[in-house]
Amino acid sequence: MSPLVPRRDDLASLDGYHSPQVPAEVRLNTNESPLPPPLGWPDAFAAEIARVQANRYPDRDASALRSALAELHGVDPAEVFCANGSNEVLQCLLLAFGGPGRAAATFEPTYALHSFIARLTGTPVVSAPRDERFAVDFDAAKSLLAEHSPTLTFLCSPNNPTGNSDPAELVERIVGAAPGLVVVDEAYGQFAPASATELRGLPGADGLVVVRTFSKTWALAAARLGYLLADPVVVQGCESVALPYHVSAYTQAAGLSALRFRDEMEERVAFVGAERRRVAAALAGLDVDAWPSDANFILFRPRSRSAAQVWQGLLDHSVLIRDVSGRPELAGCLRVTIGTAEENDRFLSALKQCLR
């Protein structure tokens, strides 16, 4: 029998990206929406899928969905690209504009899939550290860009897993200094006070790409739907590397249905923001250090107990959060998603007991 073919040498040490899932009554580890879609959404979704011809391939261009997103953001449909979650959007960007002989720039710590997908596509990754407040230092960024000339520069705002946003002035300066595309990952953008979408259309901002997802505020993590806003040339590049019919008719229907409930989405954003402030205030009175957040999660570090001890202690109370302490820049840190009021109360009560 022939021996198995080994993985590519550059992937030999790469493990798959995943968030450990273990049984727990309160799951606050994956930054999902704590609430299901609006009450009217199931009927709207059912009406949409009733029109789907299951024996036919879906609209490859996702034309109706792109038009609806274009209307939402005040852009042309040619500036919108849809895919299976924002992760496939990132993959298409790297397939089209990355690869051997090019580079992708990141500012660590940040969303791990930026560098992970870059490596999958054979794109070398160059990085600069964030400062002690997890902010991107423009001078360090400018030096990194000048030295390596990356074709893609990734920002994450609000940043996962630290929660802080990049000021508009910083994004604008990086767009001006970057030799290639600047990709602002706004998976949590609706929770933040400002968005890089406001910079699109400004002089010199042709290389700005904004990535969004339906998994958070739209409460559609199960649908796997993401999109980007960019110059039509960037959209065409992504379309050229996407697999045929990559966004199913049912996923397109889910997204179209969700866009009819914008007011309810805004209510969810307001609810999560209020709960985040409440949880942050409670953490301020405990034996932990917590960082300010513009997202739907909070990063914190226990002072007198290890992250592993607190994570396990919470799990013993059937509360699951994310242990991010294995990353050198996040030593001792844990990340908790903002849940329902009841879930947040369970988390805070269990955390108080774990810290005794």
N, C-alpha and C positions, 0 to 999 in steps of 0.2 A: 504494500500500500504506500502511496506517495506521502511524504511528510507534509504536515500542514504548512501553508505559506505564512511566514511571520508578518507581523504588522510592519509598516514603514518604520525605518530606524528612528525618524524624528518623532514618532508617536509611541515608541516602545515604553516610555515611562509615564505616559499620559493615562490617567484614570478617567472614567466617564463622570460627567457632572451630575450630581444628584443631591437631593435633600433627604436625609434619613427619615423614613416614615415608620413610626412605631405606634401601637394603639394608645390613644389618650382621649379623654373626654373633651379636653380643651386643646385645640390645635392652633398654635400661634407661631408657626415656624416658616410659613411660605408666603407671607405677605398677600394672601388672597383677600378679596372682599369679605367682611364678616357677615354680609347680608346677601340673600339671594337676589336675582333680578326682580324688578318691580312686579306687582301683582298682575298688571295687564300684559306683561311681556310674554308669558306662555301662550296666550291666545293670539297675540300678534305674530309670534314665531310659528305657531301652527298654521296660521293663514298664509304665511310666506312659504312654508315647506309644502303646503297643499298644491302650490303651483310648480313645484319641482318635478321634472320628468326624470325619475330615478334611472331610467335606462339610457339617459343621455349624459354626456360629459357636461360639467358645469361651464359657465361662461369663463373662458380662460382669462379674460381681462378684468373680471369682477366689475364690470362697467357700472352697474347700478350702485354698488357699494362705494366705488371710487367717487362717483358723482355726489353721493350723499356726504362723504367725508370732505370732499372739496367744498361743498356748500357750508359744512360745519366750520371749516377753517378759512373760508373766503379765498380759496385758491382755484386754479384750474384742475380738472381731473387728470390732466397730463402730468401734474406735479405730485400725484398720489400713487403709491405702490402698496399693494396688500399681500400678506403672506400668512403662513401658519405660525402665529405668534410673533412677537418682536424678535425672537431668536432666529427665525428663518429670514427675517428682514436683515439682521446683522450678517447672517451667513451669505446671503446674496450680495450684499455690499462687499464683503471680503472676497468672494469668488470673482466678482466683476472688477474690483479695483485693487485687490491685494495680490498675494501670490509670491513666489520666489523672486528675489531681486527687488522687492518692494518692502515696505515696513508699515506696521501699525503702532501708533503711540498710545500709551495708557498712563494714567496717574493713579498710583496705588496707595492705599487699598481702594478697589472699586469693584464693579460687577465682574465676577470671575469669568463669565462667558465671553467677554470681549477678547481676552487673551486666549481663552480656550478655543473659540471658533477660529481665531486667527491662526493658531497652530494647526488646526485641522485642515485649513486651506493652504498650508505651507507658507504662511506670511510671518516673517520674523517680527517679534514684538520688542519694542524699546519702551522703557518706562522711566518715569521720574516719581519720586515720593511726594506725597502730600505733606503739608506742614503739620504741626502738632494739633491743630484744630481740624485736620483733614481737609483743608482748603487747598486748591491748586494755586501754587505760586507762579505768577506770570513770568518772572525772570527765569525760573527753572524750566518752565514750559518753553519759553522762547529759545533757551539754550538747547533743549532736547530737539526741538523742531529744526533748528539751524544745523545741528550736528548730523541728524539722521534723515532729514527730508522725507518724513513718512507720507505715504499716499492717503492714509486714513488716520485721523487723530480722534480718539474717543473721549468724550466727556459723559458723565452720568449725573443728571440733575433732576431731582434730588439723587444724591449718590447712594448706591446700595453697596455696602451695608451701613454706612455712617449717617445717612439721613440729611446731610446738609446740601443746600442748593448752590449753584454757581451764579454769581451776580451777572446781570446782563452785560455790564461793562467788560467783565473778564471774558465772557464768551465772544463778544465782539472783537476784543483785542486778539484773542487766539485765532479767530477766523481770519483776521488781517495778517497774522504772522505765519499761519500754516501754509505749506506749499501744496497741500492737497485738500481732500474733503475733511470737514470737521463734523463728526457725527455726535449729536447730542441725544443721548438715550434718556427719554422722558417717560419711562414706564410709570413713574410716580408723579408725572408733571402736573396732573390736575390738583394735587394736594399742595403744590408750591404757590408762592405769591406771584411768580412771574414765569414766563415761558420763552424759550428761544424762538418759538414761532413768531414772536413779535419782531425779531430781527430779520426774518426772511424778507427779501425785496429791497433791503437797504443796499446802497452802493458797496461793492466788494464782497457781498455775502452770497455769491453764486455757489460757493462750495459748502454752504451750510446745509446739513441734513438733520432733520428732527424725526426721531423714532418714537412711536406711541404703541400702546397695547390696550386691548379690551379686557385684560385679565383682572384689573384692579377695580377702578371706579365703575366700570360697566358691568362688573360681577359676572364675567363670562370666561373665567379661567378654563372651564371645560371645553369651550369652543375652539381655543387656540387660534386667536386672530390678532394680528398686529399690522402696522402700516408705517410708512414714512412719508414725509413731505420734503420734496427736494426739487431741484432743477429737472426739467424733463429729460435731459441727457443722462442724469443719474438714474432716473426711473427706467429709461430704456436699457441702461446697463444691467440693472437688476432683472428686468424682464428677460434679457438675453441668457441669463444663467439659471433662471427658475425652471423647475421641472414642469412639464405640461400639466395643465389643470391642477395646479398644486393647492388651490384653495377650494375646498369642496362646496357644492351648492348649499349644503346645510350650514356650513360655517358662514358663507355669505349671507344667508337668510338670518342667521342669528345676529350678525352685526347690523344688518339693515333694520331689524326689529328693535334692537337696543337703541339705535339713534333716534327713535321716536319718543324716547323717555329721557330727554335731556334734563328736564326740571328735576326728575327723581334722582338722576345722577348727581346733580348739584347738591341735592339734599343729603346724599350719601357722603359727599366730600365734606360738607359742613358737619355732619355727625361724626365722621372719623376725626376731623380736626379738633372738635370739642373733646372727644374721648382721649385723643393724643395729649392734649393739654392737661387733662385730668390725671392721666397716668404719669405724665412727666412731673406734675406737681407732687404726686404721691412718692415717686422715686426720689425726689429731692429730699424727702424726710427719712430715707432709708440709708443703710450702710453701703451705698453704691455711688459710682460716678456715672452720670448719664450725659449724653451729648444732645444738643438741640437738634430737632428733626423737622423737616418740611414734608416728610413722607408719611406712610401709614405704618411705620415701625419706629422703634427707638433702640439705639445701641447703648448698652450700659456695661459697667465693669464692677463686679463685687469687690469690696475693699479687703475684707478679712477672710474670705473663703475663695477657693478656686472656682473657675468657671465650670469645671467638670462636676464639682460637688453640688453647686447650685443647680446646674442643668439636671442632674440625676435627682436631686431633692424635689425639684418641680415635677419631674416625671413621676415620682413616687406619689405626688398629689394629683396625678393624671392631667398635668399641664405640660404641653410640649412646646418648647421654643427652640431657637436656632443657636447652636454653639459655633461661634466663629473664631474661637480662641486659637485654633491651629494655624492661623495666618500670622506671621511674625509681626506685622504692623498692628494686629488686633489682639495681641496677647492678653489673655484674661477676660476677653469680651464675650458678651452674649447679645443676641438681637431678639426682640419680641415684637410680633405683629400686633397692631391694634385690632381688637376683636369687638364683640358686642359688649355692652355695659356689664352684663353678667359674666362674660368670659374675662374681661379685664379685672373685675372684682375677684374672681377666682385666682387669677394670676397674682395679683397684689397680696392677697391673703396668704397664698402658698409661699410667695417670695419672703414675706415677713417671717414666716416660720423657718424657712431655709437659712435665713441670715442670723438667727438667734445663736 
